């Protein structure tokens, strides 16, 4: 649960997108490590604009390194993942209000991008939202996207990931 949640923090992915990642969707051996959210034979994406490539930075990159094969325990069980995560956060009083849920990390990601003045088009692309403007170009290189996301990456202690088990 922890690693999947940390992958949501710096990617803004929907929880269902994270828990349904396969090893080929988590690309760590690239100049810019990234996630591929794709339409597949075994799983449809929410919308056409949900198909996207998201650079991995900060805690999400480190979590991906610990879970390069994804999260098979929760594959196709997004309701179970959300229920378990929400319960764990509530039990530990980690949500700022009673209205917060695990999906709130996605909302926070959007707010953080706005506050960092990240371009609107890039924000919609990273979030997988539709944009009424005609499509021109690719949305910028992975390097550009990574550099923009680094503006909002949360600092974390080096030892954080030394205590977390790897997912195999």
HULIN-V749329 format. One line per field, one symbol per residue. phi: phi as a letter, one per 20 degrees, with the letter a starting at -180 (. if undefined). psi: psi as a letter, one per 20 degrees, with the letter a starting at -180 (. if undefined). burial: 1 if it has 24 or more other C-alpha atoms within 12 Angstrom, else 0. A space follows every 50 residues. Layout:
BEGIN
phi=???
psi=???
burial=???
END
This chain:
BEGIN
phi=.fffffffgddmffgffffdfdgfeddeecgcgbddecfcfeaeefbgff fadcfeclfffffffecfencggdgmcffffffffgffffgeleefcfef cgffffffgffffgfemfggffgffffmefcffgfcmdnnffffffffff fdfffbfgfgefeeffed
psi=ggggghhhgjhjqqhhggijqrhiinohlqhnqrqooqprhipqrgrhii orppqprchhghghhilijbmhhjpklhgggggggggggghjliphriiq rhihhgghggghgghjkppgghghghikqqpiqqppaijqrhgggghghh hjppqqqhigihipqqp.
burial=11111111111111111111111011110000111111000000100001 11111111111111111111100100010011001100000000000000 11111111110110000100111111111000000000100100110111 011000000000000000
END
